[in-house]
Amino acid sequence: MLATRAAVVETMTSVTATTSSESPGLSASAGRGARAGSPRQRLQKLLAVPGYDPCRVNDLLLLRPDTDGRTAAGLTEESGNRHVVFFHGDIQNFEEEMALQPEGAQWLSWSLEQVALTLGRRFPDRHVWVVRAGRMYLHKFSSYRNFVESNMFGAPEHSPYSPDSGAFLQLRALLSHGMERANLPNPPRPEGGADSLLSGFSLAVVGFSKGCVVLNQMVYELAGARADLQMCHFVEGVSDMYWLDGGHPGGSETWVTNKQLLKELASSEVSVHAHVTPYEVCDPMRAWVGHEHGHFIRTLEEFGARPSKNLHFEDEPPSIENHFRVIQEF
């Protein structure tokens, strides 16, 4: 299942590529054609999408909802304003780049394109966005430095909310510019405000492995973002947060453990989901990961939240294969 698959690489030409030097977005006819075809044909690559700072760019993959049997009006009403954003882990990259790297080629089944298609099956009525990390050190280590201060290996330095930087600001700007480039209606305005979102906007945020550092940073920012009149409406649109087997190379703060921060999360309208495997939470060499995960869950429950929690593959030996498989199982 995890072996290199030549067929995957051969089908890469079906992915629509858009570079930053081209005119923003697809034409209306191209957008309609992409929505009408197979899952691969509904997948669009958007390169160098700017965030809140034009220098803070991220590449995006967009998988549009499958609208077979539904009208364009139905898309607007049912799923046109519902989104899922995914932050990947180490090794994961675009297929063509993974295929060129000895360490990456063996994990092509978990490329960003394949993950987008998997999420499309999990969330068939939503627009699925996969955010590529701003830096891939040695083609291996993902660093989300556009969202949270991070070293070259991706270990984060979390900080409170700032109206001038941070995870919420970067995410809102990426969605705004990405939706504009993809010709999607009603993108959020980068500057925020009460009328910056169409009614019904809904966003689920999913982090896998290293990608969970972005979700952790959002928790650090939550109180300040909810109090900021320019940001609070965007934050209110976040319906769900999924932590999938979080991990990073730092020696602590793999999971948020600060009680005040978790109290804020528990008091929000966000539904919290934590899916883990023995690869992360049962590793005796990194025992703090399991301890922090337990503290995260218990503290949220103490404050009245009801996080969904799942330990997958608990009867199997810890393995990186099962670490990746949580993306399919959550």
C-alpha positions in Angstrom: 0.0 0.0 0.0 2.8 2.4 0.8 5.2 1.3 -2.0 6.0 3.6 -4.8 3.3 3.6 -7.4 4.2 4.6 -10.9 0.6 5.0 -11.8 0.3 7.8 -9.3 3.1 9.7 -11.0 1.7 9.1 -14.5 -1.6 10.7 -13.5 -0.1 13.9 -12.2 -0.8 15.7 -15.5 -4.5 15.7 -14.6 -3.7 18.2 -11.8 -4.3 21.8 -12.9 -1.2 23.9 -12.1 -1.4 27.6 -11.6 1.8 29.6 -11.0 2.1 32.9 -9.4 3.2 34.5 -12.7 -0.1 33.6 -14.3 -3.3 35.7 -14.1 -5.1 34.9 -10.8 -7.5 32.0 -10.9 -9.0 29.9 -13.6 -11.5 31.1 -16.2 -15.1 30.5 -15.3 -15.4 27.7 -18.0 -12.3 26.0 -16.7 -13.6 26.1 -13.2 -16.9 24.5 -14.2 -15.0 21.8 -16.2 -12.9 21.0 -13.2 -15.9 20.5 -11.0 -17.7 18.2 -13.4 -15.0 15.5 -13.8 -13.3 12.9 -11.8 -11.7 13.6 -8.4 -8.3 14.2 -10.1 -9.9 16.7 -12.5 -11.4 18.6 -9.6 -7.9 19.0 -8.0 -6.2 22.3 -8.6 -2.7 23.4 -7.6 -2.2 27.1 -6.7 1.4 28.1 -6.3 2.9 30.9 -4.2 -0.4 32.2 -2.8 0.3 35.2 -0.6 -0.7 35.4 3.0 -1.1 38.5 5.2 2.4 39.6 4.1 3.2 39.2 0.3 6.4 37.6 1.3 4.7 34.9 3.3 3.5 32.6 0.6 2.3 29.0 0.7 1.4 26.6 -2.1 -2.1 25.2 -1.9 -4.1 22.3 -3.3 -7.8 22.8 -3.8 -10.2 19.9 -4.2 -13.6 21.1 -5.2 -16.8 19.2 -4.0 -18.2 16.6 -6.2 -21.3 18.2 -7.6 -22.6 15.4 -9.8 -26.4 15.4 -9.7 -26.5 18.8 -8.0 -27.1 22.2 -9.6 -24.8 25.2 -9.4 -27.3 26.8 -7.0 -27.2 23.7 -4.9 -23.4 24.0 -4.6 -23.7 27.6 -3.4 -26.3 26.7 -0.8 -24.9 23.3 0.4 -21.2 23.5 0.2 -20.0 26.7 -1.6 -19.0 28.3 1.7 -17.9 25.2 3.6 -14.2 24.4 3.8 -11.6 22.0 5.2 -7.9 23.0 5.6 -5.2 20.4 6.1 -1.7 20.9 7.4 0.6 18.0 6.5 3.6 16.4 8.3 7.2 15.7 7.4 8.1 13.9 4.2 4.8 14.8 2.6 5.0 16.9 -0.5 3.7 17.2 -4.1 3.9 13.9 -5.9 6.5 15.0 -8.5 8.8 16.2 -5.7 8.4 13.2 -3.5 9.1 10.9 -6.5 12.6 12.5 -6.9 13.6 11.9 -3.3 14.7 8.5 -2.0 13.1 9.0 1.3 9.9 10.5 -0.2 9.3 8.0 -3.0 8.4 5.1 -0.7 5.6 7.3 0.8 4.0 8.4 -2.4 0.7 7.0 -1.2 0.6 9.9 1.3 1.5 12.7 -1.1 -0.4 16.0 -0.8 -2.5 15.1 -3.8 -3.4 11.7 -2.4 -4.3 13.2 1.0 -6.5 15.8 -0.7 -8.4 13.0 -2.5 -8.7 11.1 0.8 -10.1 14.1 2.6 -12.5 14.6 -0.3 -14.0 11.3 0.5 -14.2 12.2 4.2 -15.7 15.6 3.5 -17.5 15.2 0.2 -19.6 18.4 0.5 -16.7 20.8 1.3 -13.9 22.5 -0.5 -10.7 20.8 0.7 -7.5 22.9 0.9 -4.1 21.3 1.6 -1.5 23.9 2.7 2.1 23.0 1.8 4.5 24.1 4.5 6.4 27.3 3.7 9.7 25.4 4.0 10.8 21.8 3.5 14.3 21.6 5.0 16.3 18.8 3.3 13.1 17.9 1.4 12.0 16.3 4.6 11.3 18.6 7.5 8.2 20.7 7.3 8.4 24.1 8.8 5.2 26.2 9.2 7.1 29.4 9.9 4.4 31.5 8.1 2.0 30.5 10.8 4.2 30.2 13.9 7.8 31.0 14.7 9.7 27.8 13.9 13.3 26.6 13.4 14.5 24.9 10.3 13.3 21.5 11.6 9.9 22.8 12.3 10.0 23.0 16.1 7.7 25.8 17.0 7.9 28.8 19.4 4.3 29.6 20.3 3.1 33.1 21.1 -0.1 34.9 22.0 -2.3 36.6 19.4 -1.1 39.6 17.5 -3.3 41.5 15.1 -0.2 41.9 12.8 1.0 38.2 12.5 0.2 34.7 13.4 -1.8 31.6 12.4 -5.3 33.1 12.1 -4.1 36.0 10.1 -2.1 33.8 7.7 -5.0 31.3 7.3 -7.6 34.0 6.6 -5.4 35.7 4.0 -4.5 32.4 2.3 -8.2 31.4 2.0 -9.1 34.9 0.7 -6.3 34.9 -2.0 -6.7 31.2 -2.8 -10.5 31.5 -3.3 -10.0 34.6 -5.5 -7.4 32.8 -7.6 -9.6 29.7 -8.0 -12.7 31.9 -8.9 -14.7 30.8 -5.9 -17.4 33.1 -4.7 -17.5 35.2 -1.5 -13.9 34.9 -0.3 -13.3 36.3 3.2 -11.8 39.8 3.1 -8.1 39.8 4.3 -8.8 42.8 6.5 -11.6 41.1 8.3 -14.5 42.9 10.0 -18.2 42.1 10.7 -19.1 42.0 7.0 -16.0 40.2 5.8 -17.7 36.7 5.6 -20.8 35.5 3.9 -23.3 34.0 6.4 -22.9 30.3 6.7 -19.1 30.3 6.4 -17.8 27.1 8.0 -14.2 25.9 8.4 -12.7 22.6 9.7 -9.0 22.6 10.4 -7.1 19.4 10.3 -3.4 18.9 11.4 -1.4 15.8 10.9 1.8 15.1 12.7 4.0 18.2 12.3 1.0 20.1 10.9 -0.6 20.1 14.4 1.8 22.9 15.4 -0.5 25.3 13.4 -3.6 24.1 15.4 -1.6 24.5 18.6 -0.7 28.1 17.6 -4.4 28.8 16.9 -5.2 27.7 20.5 -2.5 30.1 21.8 -4.1 32.9 19.8 -7.7 32.0 20.5 -8.5 34.4 23.3 -6.9 37.4 21.6 -8.5 36.6 18.2 -12.0 36.2 19.7 -11.6 39.6 21.3 -10.4 41.3 18.1 -13.4 42.8 16.2 -11.5 42.4 12.9 -10.8 38.7 13.5 -13.5 37.3 15.7 -16.0 36.7 12.9 -13.5 34.5 11.1 -12.7 32.6 14.3 -16.4 32.0 14.9 -16.5 30.2 11.5 -14.1 27.5 12.8 -16.4 24.6 13.5 -14.0 21.7 14.1 -10.3 21.2 14.9 -8.8 17.7 14.3 -5.4 16.8 15.8 -4.1 13.7 14.0 -1.2 12.1 15.8 0.6 15.4 16.5 4.4 15.4 16.8 7.4 17.7 16.3 11.1 17.6 17.1 10.9 19.9 20.1 11.2 18.4 23.6 7.8 19.7 24.8 4.5 21.3 23.8 3.6 18.6 21.3 0.1 19.1 22.7 -1.2 22.3 24.4 -1.1 21.9 28.2 -1.7 25.4 29.5 -4.9 25.4 31.5 -6.0 28.9 30.7 -5.5 28.3 26.9 -7.5 25.1 27.1 -10.2 26.7 29.2 -10.6 29.2 26.3 -10.8 26.4 23.8 -13.4 24.6 25.9 -15.6 27.7 26.1 -15.5 28.2 22.4 -17.9 26.7 19.9 -15.2 24.6 18.3 -15.6 20.8 18.3 -12.3 19.2 19.3 -11.2 15.8 17.8 -8.0 14.0 18.9 -6.9 10.9 16.9 -3.6 9.3 17.9 -1.6 6.1 17.4 1.0 4.3 19.5 3.7 5.7 17.1 3.4 9.1 18.9 1.7 8.6 22.3 3.3 5.2 23.3 7.0 5.9 22.4 9.1 5.4 25.5 11.8 7.7 24.0 9.4 10.6 23.8 7.2 9.8 26.8 6.1 13.5 27.2 4.0 13.2 24.0 1.6 10.7 25.6 1.6 12.6 28.9 0.8 15.9 27.2 -2.0 14.2 25.1 -3.6 12.9 28.2 -3.3 16.2 29.9 -4.9 17.9 26.9 -7.9 15.6 26.9 -8.4 15.6 30.7 -8.2 19.4 31.0 -10.7 20.0 28.2 -13.1 17.6 29.9 -12.5 19.3 33.3 -13.7 22.6 31.7 -16.8 21.0 30.3 -15.7 20.2 26.8 -16.4 16.9 25.2 -13.5 16.2 22.9 -13.8 13.1 20.7 -10.7 10.9 21.3 -9.5 7.8 19.6 -6.4 5.6 19.9 -6.1 3.8 16.6 -4.2 0.6 16.0 -3.6 0.1 19.8 -3.2 -3.6 19.4 -0.6 -3.3 16.7 3.1 -2.5 17.1 3.9 1.3 16.7 4.8 2.0 13.1 5.2 4.9 10.7 2.8 3.1 8.4 0.0 3.3 11.0 1.0 6.9 11.8 0.1 7.8 8.2 -3.0 5.6 8.2 -4.7 7.7 10.8 -5.3 10.1 7.9 -7.7 7.5 6.4 -9.1 6.3 9.7 -10.1 9.5 11.5 
